[in-house]
């Protein structure tokens, strides 16, 4: 999985499953655009990603999470709940504003 942390007026965390990078998904006028410029960052395994998400959740951060594995890690890190997960073309995603 890939994680990229953007610093602006607040921290924006982009997380996606590696195999989704550079792809687009559309359904019912909704679009997921997994742009390399936004999502391509450090590649981490499950445990490392969960630890990093837990640390970043302590800040005033926004999270953009795309993909089955990435969403599962975010659930395990406690930053999202099942009810916050949406799906486009069978690809789960979650947007979180803490």
FENZI-V635711 format. One record per backbone hydrogen bond with DSSP energy under -0.5 kcal/mol. NH is the residue of the N-H (numbers start at 1). CO is the residue of the C=O. Records with the same first field share a line. If there is no record, write none. Layout:
BEGIN
NH->CO, CO
END
This chain:
BEGIN
2->16
3->42
4->14
6->4, 12
8->6, 10
11->60
12->6
13->11, 62
14->4, 12
15->13, 64
16->2
17->66
20->17
21->18
22->34
23->20
25->32
27->30
30->27
32->25
33->31
34->23, 32
35->33
38->35
39->35
40->36
41->39
42->3
44->1, 42
49->45
50->46
51->47
52->48
53->49
54->50
55->51
56->52
57->53
58->54, 55
59->56
61->59
62->11
63->96
64->13
65->94
66->15
67->92
71->67
72->68
73->69
74->70
75->71
76->72
77->73
78->74, 75
79->74
80->74
84->81
85->82
86->93
88->91
91->88
92->90
93->86
94->65
96->63
98->61, 96
END
